[in-house]
Amino acid sequence: MQTIVQILAGELNKSEEHVKNVVDLLDEGNTVPFIARYRKEMHGTMDDQTIRTLADRLTYLRNLEARRQEVKNSIENQGKLTEELAQKIDAAATLAEVEDLYRPYKQKRRTRATIAREKGLEPLAELLFAQEKDCPVPEEEAKKYVDEEKGVKTAEEALAGASDIIAELVSDDAEIRKALRELYFERGDIVSAAAKKNPEDTVYRNYYAFTSPVGKVQGHQVLAMNRGEREEVLKVSVEMNREVAVQAVCARVLKQPACASSEFVRLAAEDAYDRLIAPSIEREVRAALTETASEGAIGQFALNLRPLLMQPPVKGFVTMGLDPGYRMGCKVAVVDGTGKVLDTAVVYPTFGEKKKQECIEKLSSMIKKSKVKHIAIGNGTASRETEQMTVELISSLGAGAGVSYMIVNESGASVYSASPLAAKEFPEYDVNLRSAVSIARRLQDPLAELVKIDPKSIGVGQYQHDMPEKRLSEALDGVVEDCVNAVGVDVNTASAPLLARVSGLNSGVASNIVKYREASGAFTSRKQILKVPKLGEKAFEQCAGFLRVPESKQVLDNTSVHPESYEAAEKLLSLCGYSMDDVREGKLYNLMERLNKYGEEKAAKECGVGLPTLFDIAKELKKPGRDPRDELPAPILRTDVLEIKDLKRGMELKGTVRNVIDFGAFVDIGVHQDGLVHISQISDKFIRHPSEALSVGDVVTVWVKDVDEAKKRISLTMRKDKLGND
């Protein structure tokens, strides 16, 4: 039997040595970001996502092994564990297969079969089920089991009880259940219908008469049907050709040649399918489809979240945040280049033309006073009207003012503004103004601001509220952790929530870092971090490389070079004829050329590190304090606005991808309503999923394909050639 390491190596197509090293590192308490970044030689440069996949599968396989042992122990305690059964349990590749094998030995509630056994009918059932050549006629044999004291008054009652026992035996057969499960996935259909005779027009209209093969149904379709069923709008079922299914059962139950009891057994098998197996398999198929769909949705959410968090920051500029609203007005906050609040206000641009002009005058005054360069507008209620007002505002300031705006995803801003964290951060402001501050900061540094919010509240998913909460949280928290550590964190300016996402740190230690900083002043070296209460050597090992200390005299403290590699970095500089002063002054123009000339493998050996670590060190030395997000395309900042009525078929536009889902992507083109690029309109090449071609935050060129003003729907294409083919 394969070991867990062998299974993982096969699934991930990695060497057993590298997989075993990762398993050992995880067991030693090392975090995924630390392993991915600083132990590359041990795992062959797997990325963080691969290591997380490995960690997830490791947990599943260990749970599977533990469950196998529990099942074997339970059966052994019953005195029924055979060598053959133990081998089957050990060979079971999934928890479902283990449970199938355990099914006949589970403690059952009182069933028709258990009642029949209590009446002493098990020997009759076993005799008839055996279908031996000399098997007696069931009706004649049943007469021997008539016993009024046991509650068996007639031969017919005896046969009914025996049939119930055989039906349960058939239902509990692991091979039969496995074969039927596979048959349902190969030949079954999932069917959805309207729950009422004359249904209203709802978002579930596509599922009022919907049928799809079980093996081909899409994840988003499964989740939509599930939700429609919960809301009692839809009725959903899994349908299977009964004749085919019963034939599959009988093929495994009936013995050849037929004997006197074969017909009786066939009828019992049919009863087993109709009464016990079919409802159970349908539930299992629905559960399996839901699990697969959920995993797909969680994976897509995680895939969307990563580029959203890694959006390039618009650093160092005074920014105005606008949190639009109708009744409560538009909340305004101005923050400086570091996110410090300079000014706040509430204006009412939707209360008529007079109020709108007052709003423009007020905001114009605030912009001039604080020298605002960018305006961030939340994309929620009243954002279209607020955007229109902002365009008029920018126009009134004149081109020389150089002010631009951007629509910002405000998902979760209200959740954050009402949280204890926001109250602690901004005790002097009410909930609404805190939200405006958050929106402004999201433009300045999306990652630093979004880490304060539960990832589930950031709207880049699909049916996220229907997902298993624990699994969703684990996946999204992993993405946040990976993003934070990929960028690095300034230990002297980072908030406690941001620090808590750093490898090796938790919320308690993060709070201690902030308290220490407030009491003792800015950190002046990485080593000083060890003085923080409850931050021990292991935590320091895990977090040190991801924390930046710009104020340190040691330039490496402001890079992702780990303290354990400082000597290697200094040796590399020496081998290539450089000094630390050259690093500070950014003079390592020919570092890679000199390293190549010296000999990369020779240099790695002399520095005492592997080649992957050597290259990482060299990359950091060339650009100390670099932010990997700066290498990504800058976000689109606008000065004007389009309305849906301005859109014409064939119009070419630049847009930003806001969300990627199973059937396409939503793109912000500067109109209040995002446009949909259907999967068929994304690429000239065949793609299985939109994420193969697009990510959240991508800046793309699109053409207007169709506009429905009444329903506020915009269809876009990234394939200009398709415009003339419809």
N, C-alpha and C positions, 0 to 999 in steps of 0.2 A: 504493500500500500504506500502511496506517495506521502511524503511529509508535507507539512504546511508550507515550508520554504520551497519545496519542489513545485507545489501547486501554484504558488504566487509567481515563481520564476517563469512558469509556463504561461500563465495568464498575462503577465506583463511583458513577456519576451525579454527578460533580463537574466543575467547570470545568477546562479544560485548563491555564489559568494557575495555579490552585491546585495541581493535580497536579504541574506542572513545578516549582513552588516547593518542594514537599515532596521531590521527587526531587533537586533541587539541594542542599537542606539535608542530606539523608541522605548524598549524595556528599561533602559538606564535613565529614562526621564528626560531625554533630549527633545526639544520641540521641532516641529517640521521645518520652520524657517531656518533654524540653526543648522539642522542636518543638511538641508538643501544648499545653504550658502557656504558653510564652513567644513563640511565633511565630504566634499565632492570626490576625492580620491577613493573613499570607501564605498561609494555607491555608483560610480561611473557616471557622474553628472546628471542624475535624475533631477527633474524639476520639482517644485513644491507640489504641483497638482498630482504628479505621478506618485509621490511619496504619500500624499493624503489618500489616494486611491488604494495604495498598498496597505496603509494603516486601517482603512475601513474594511478591506477584505480580510486582513489579519484578525480583526475583532470578530467578523462573521465566522470565519473558519474556526477560531478558538471557541466561540459559542457553540458551533456545530459539534465540535469534538466533545465539549462538556455535556451537551445534550445526548450525544451518542452514549456516553458513559452512564448518564442518569437512566436512560432507557434500558441499557443492558443490566444495570444493577436492579432495576425494578422487576424486570422479567426473571432475572436470576433468583430474586427473593421469592418469586412465585414458583420456583423450581421448574421453569419451562424454557430456560435458555439453552438452546442447542448450539453446537459449533457452527452449523450452517447458518442459523439465524444471526449469530454474533458476527459472522463474516459479512452477511448482507447489510447489517447495521453499520459496520465499519466502512463498507463500500458506498453507502448512501452519500450522494454528493450535495444534497440540499436538506434543509430542515423538514421540508414537506415529505421527502422520501423517508426520513427517519420516523416522522409521525405516522405515515402509512404503515410502516412495519410494526409500530407500537400499538396501532389501533386495536388489534384483537386482544391485547393484554391489558388495555386500559380499564380502570374502574368505571363501569358504565352506570348511568341512571337506570331505573327499572324500565325495560323495554318489553315489547311483545315476546321477543326471543327469551329474555330472562324469565318471564312468567311461564313460558312453555318448558323451560329447563326445570323450574321449580315443580312442575307437574310430572317430571320424570320422562319427558319426551325426547331428550337428547340422544339416547341410543337409537331410537327410531329414525331421527333425522340423519345421524351418521351412517346408518345402514343404507338408507335410500340415497344419500348423497354420494356414497362410495360407488354406486352404479356397477357393482360386480356382475359378472356374467350370469350367476345364479341368483341374482337379486329377486326377492319375492315381489308379488304384486302389491303395491302400496295399500290398496283398500283392504286386502286380506291381512297384511302384517299389522295394520293400524288397530285391528280388532283386539290384538293382544295388549294394547296400552289403554284400553277403556278401564277407568278406575274412578268411580264416583267420589271416593274419599279424597282423591287428589284433584278433583274438579274436571275430569275428562269423562264426559257422559256418553259420547258416541265416537265411532271411528272417524267421522268427519272432523270432530273437534281435535282428535289426535293428529290427523293429517294437517289441519290448519296450523297447529302448534309446531309440527315438524317443518312445515313450509316457512314459518317465521324464523326458525333457527337457521335453516339453510339460507334464507334471504340475508340474514345478518352475517353469516360466514362469507357469502359472496361479496357483500358490501365491505367487509373488513379485509378482503384480499388485496394486498399491496400492489401486486402485478396488474390486477384488473383496474384498480383506481388509476395507476400510472398510465396504462394503455388508454383509458377513457379520457384522462386529462389531455393527453397528446392528441387524441382524436378530436376533442372539442376545439383545440387550437388549430388543428388542420382543416376541419370541415364544419365547425360551428359558426353561427352568425350571432352578432349582438344586434338586438332590435330595439328601437325606441319609438314610442308613439305618444301622442297627446293624451294627457290624463282625462281630459274632458271632451265631449262630443264636438262642441263648437268652440275651440280654443281662441283666446285673444291673441293678437299679434305681439309676441314677446321676443326677447333675445334668443329664445330656444326654438324659433320657428323652423330652423333647419332640421330639427330633430323630431318634428311631429309625425313624420313617416320616414324613418331612417333605418337602413340596414347595412351592415358591413361585416365581412368575414372577420372572425375573432382575431385571426393572425395578421390582419392588415389594418385594423382600426387605429387611428392616430391618437396619440396621447391627449391632445387638447380636446378631441371628440369625447373620449372617455370621461374626462374631468367635467366637460360641459353637461353630459348626460347625467353624471352623478349629482351635480348641483341641481339640475332641473328636476331630478327625482326627489331630492331632499325638499325642494320647494313645492313638491306635489303638482308640478306642471307636466312632468313626463312619467311614463311607465316604461321601465327598461327590463329586458330579459335576455337570456342567452338561449338560443334555439338550436336544437340538434335533431337530425333525422333519427327518429326513435328506432326505426327498423335497423338502421346501420349500427346504432349503439348497442341495441339488444343482441344483434348478431355477434358483435365483438365480445360481449359478455359471455354468451352461450358458447362461443368458440373456445373459451378458456375453462368452461365449467362442464360441458357435456363430454362424456367419454364415448369413444367408438370401439366396437360397434355398440349400437343402442341396446338398452336392456329394458326390463319391465318398469324401472323407476325413472327412465330418462325424461319422459314427458312431464312427470311430476317435478323433476328438478328444473326443467326448462321453464315451467310456469313460475316456480319459486324464484328463478333468476330474473325473469321479467318483473316480478313484484319487487325484487331487490333493486333493480334499475329505476323503476317508476317511483317507488316510495322512499328509498334510502339514498341511492347513488346519484341520480340526476339532480335533485335539489342541492345535494352537498357539492357536487362538481360545479354546478352553476355558481354557487357562492365562492368556491375556490377560484374559478375562472375570473369572476368579477373582481375578487380581491387581488389576483395576480395582475390583471389589467390595470387596476387602480394603483398598485404598488409601482409597476413599471412606468405608468404615466406620471406618478408623483415624483419618482426619481428623475425622470426626464425634465419635468417642470422645475424641480429643485436645481438640477444641473444647469438648465437654461437661465434661471434666476441668478445663479452664481456666476455664470458666464457673462450676463449683462451687468452684474454688480461690479465686477472687476474693472472694466473700462470706465464706468461711471466714477468710481473712487479714484481712478488714475487719470482723470481729466486734467489737462495742464492747468495749473493755477494762474490766475491773473494777479501776480504779486506786486506789492509795493505801491499800489495806487489807492488814493482815497476813493471809497466806493459808497454809493447810496443804495440801500436796500428798500424795495417797495413790496409790502405785503398787501395785495389788492383785497378789496371787500366792498360790499354795497352798504348795508345798514350801518356797520360800524366804521365805515370810511376806509381809506388806504393808510396803513401804518408805515411810517418812514423812519429809517435809521441811517445815519452817516457814520462810517467807521474809517479810521486812518489806515495806512498801509500795513499796520500790524494787527488790525482787527479791533483796535480800541475805539469805543463809542465816542463820537465827537458831538453829535446832535440828534435829536429825535423830534418827531411831529406826527400829527394826524391830519390828513386832508381829505376832501370829499369830491373827487373828480367826477363821480357819477350822479351828483345832485343837481344837474342842470348846467347850462352854459356859464352862468355867472360864477357858480362855485368852482367850475373847472378852471376858469381864468384866474380865480383867486389861488387855486392850487398851483397853477403854473407859476404865478408870481412868487408864491411862498417857496416852492422848490427851487426856482431860479436864484432866489436870494441865498438859500442854503448852499447851493452849488458854488456860487461865487465866494461865499464866506469861507467854505472849507476846501475850495479848489477841487471839487469832485471831478473825476475823469470817467468813471464808469457807473452805470446804473444797472442793478440786478432786479428783475421783476419776477415775482413768484408766479407760477403758471396755473394757479387755482381760480376760484371764483372772481369774476370781474377783471381778469387779467387782460382781456381784449381791450376793454375800455381804458384800462390803465396804460396799456401799451400805446394806444392811439394818443392819449394825453401826453405820454413821454415823447413821442415823435414831434408833437407840436412844441413841447418844451425845448427839445434839442434845436428845433428850427428857430425858435425865438432867441436862443443863445447865440446863434450864428456859427458858421463853419469854423471860425477861429477858436472857439471854445474847446474843440476837440473832444466833445463828450459823446459817448456811445452807450448802447444798452444791450442787454442779453436776457432772454427768458431763461429762468433758472427752475429746475425741478424742485418744487417746494414740498414734496412728499415727506411727511414726518416732522415738518417744521412745527406744526401745532402740538404734536406729541412732545417734542423736545421743549417747547416754550412753557408747557405746563408741568414739566418734570422738576423734581427736587434739584437736579443738577443745574437747570437754567435759573431756578430761584436763587441758588447759591452763587451762581456766576453773575447774575444781574438783579440783585435784591431791590434796586431802586426803580426798576422798570416793571410795568404790568405785562401780563402774558402776551398781549398783542404786539407790543413793541419788541419783546424778546424775539418773536418770530421774524420781524423785519431785520433785526441784527443778524440772525442766522442766515437769512436769504442773502444778505450782503457778503457775509463771510464765505458762503458757498461758492461765490464767484472768485473770491480771493484765493481760497485753498479748499477745494471740495473735500479732500480726504480728511483734513483736520476737523472740519465741521460735521461731516456725515458720520464719523465714528462715534459721535455723541448720541446717535439715534439707533434704535433697534433696527438691524438690517431689514427685518420683515416689513417695516413701515416705509421703506424706500421703494417707490412704485415702479420697479423695472421687472416685475415678474408676471406670472400668468397663473391665476387660481391659487396664489400663495396662501390665502386664508383657508384653503381646503387641505393644505399639506400637513403631514405629521409634524407637529410643532418641534419636537426634539430634534428630528432629523434635519428639518429646515434650518433650525438655529445652528446646529453643528456645521452644516455646509457653508452657510453665510458667514458665520463667525470665522471660519477658516479662510475665506476669501478676504475678509477685512484684515485679519492677522497677516496674511501674505502680502497684501498691498502696503500696509503700514511699514512692515519690515523691509520691503523692496525699496521704499522711498527713504527710510531712515527718519529719526525723530530728534529734533533739537531738545536736549534735556533741560535747557534753560528757559524755553518758551512754551513747551508742550503742556497741554491741559492734562489733568489726571485721566480722563477717558482715553485720550490718545496714548498716553504712556502705558495704560493697562493693556493695550493691544500689542505691546512690544514683547517679543519672544522672552519667556522666562519670568515676566512680571504679571502680577494680578492687581486687582483694584486696590487692595490694601497697601501693597508696596508702592504702587503708583501714587497714592495719596501721601505716603511717607516721603517720597521724592519731592513732591510739591511743598510739603511742610518744611522739609530740610532746606529747600531752596529759599523759601520765604524767611526762614530763621537765620540762615548762614550766608545768604547771598548766592550769586550765580556760581555754578560749578566751574572750576578752572582746569579740571582734568578728568579723564575717565576713571582713574584710580580712586578719585574722591567719592565716586558713586558707592563704593564699598562701605562708606561711613553711614549710609542710610540705614535706619533700623529695619531689621528683618530682611535685608538684602544680602544673602550669603554668597559664598564662592560659586556654588552651582548656578544660582540665578544670575550672577555677574557674568559667568562664562556664556550663558545663553543670551543675555541682553546686550553685552558690551559693544559688539560689532554693529548693532543697529541704533545705538544712541550716539548722537553727534554733540561735540562740545566745541563750538566755534571759538570760544574764549580761551581755549587751551594753547599753551606755548608749543605743545607737541602737535604738529600739523596732522599727524595720523589720527588724532582724536576726533578730527572732523571728516573722517572718511569711513568707508565700510571695511577697512582693513582691521581684522580682529587683533586685540592686544597680543594674543599668542603668536601673531605673525609679524610683530614690529621688527624683530631682529632680521627676519627674512626680507622685509621691505628695505631696511637699511643696507643689507648685504647686496640686494639687487641694485640699488642706487650706486653703491660703490663699484660693483662689477661693470656697470655701464658708464662710469665716470661722472656721476651726478652727486649732489648733496641735498640735504633737507631744505636748504635755502632755495635751491632750484625748484623744489616742489612748491614752496610758499609763493615764489614769484612766477610760477607757471611756465618754467623754461624747459620742460622735458619734451621739446619738440620732436626729437629723434629717438625717443626711448625704445620703441618697438624695433626700429632698424638696428640700433646698437645691440639690443637683446638677441635679435636674429643673427647678427654677425658673431656675437660671442658664442652662441649655441644655446638654444632654449633648454634642452634636456640637461646640458652641462650646468647651466645656471640654476635650474631647479634643484639639482643634486647638491650644489654648493650652498644653496639657500636653505636646504633642508625641508623643501615642500614639494608637492606634486605639480605637474604642469597646469592643471586647472586653477589651483590656488595661485601659482605664479602669474598667470595671465590676469586673474582678478586683481591681484595686487598692482600690477602694472597699469591696468585700466584706471584704478582709483588714484594712483600717483599722478597720472596725467591730468585728472580733473578732480582735485580734492573738493569735497563739499557739493559735488554735482547732484542734481535732482533728475532722476530718469524720466520724470514727466515732461521736462523741458524739451525732450527730443521728439515728443508727439506733436501732431498738428494742433495749432492754436485754435481755441474756440472762436466761433463766428460772433463778432460784435456788430450790431446793426445801428443805423441812424434813421431808418425809415421803416414803414410797415405796409404789408399787403392785406387786403381783405379778400374774403372768399369770392366775392363778386368780381374782383380784379383778375382772377385766374382764368386763363384761356387754354384750351387744348393745344399741346405742343410747346407751351411756355417752358423755357429752360430756367432752372433755379438751383441755387446752392442750399443745402440743408444739412442738419445735424441729426444723426440717428438717435432717437430717444428711447426706443424699446425694440428688442428683437424677440419674436415669438415664433411658434411652430409654423404658422402659415405666412409669415412675412415680417416686415419691419415698419415701424412708425417713424416718420421723418418730420422734424420741425423745419418748415420752409418759410417762417416769418409770418404765417397766418395763425390766427388763434387756434385753429383746429389742425392737429398733425395729420399728414397725409399717409396713406398706407401704400407701401410697395409690396404687392403680393409676391410670393416666392417665385412664381413663374416670370416675374418682371425684373428679377434682380440680376441675373447673369445669363450670358449666351450659352454657358456650359451648364450641364445638368448638376444640380446640387440637391442633396437629400434634406438639408436644413438651412435656413437663412443664415445661421451663425457660421456657416462655412465661408461666407463672403462678407458678412457685416458684423460690426460690434457697436455697442452703445458708445456714442461720442464721435463716431466716424463722421467726417465731413464729406458729403457726396454730392454729385451732380445728378439731378433728376429732371424728368419732363412731366408735365401735367397730362394725364391720360383721360381723366373724367372728373367732373365736378357735379355734386348733387347739393345745391344750396339748401333745399328744404330739409334734407336729413343731415346736412353739414358733414358730408362725406367727400373726401378728396382721394382719388386714385392716382398714384404716381407710377412711373416706370423709370428704370435705370437703363432701359434698352430702347434707344431712340428709334431703332428700326421697327419696333412693334407698333409705333403710333399709326403707321399706314396700313397695318394688317388687320385692323379690327372692323 
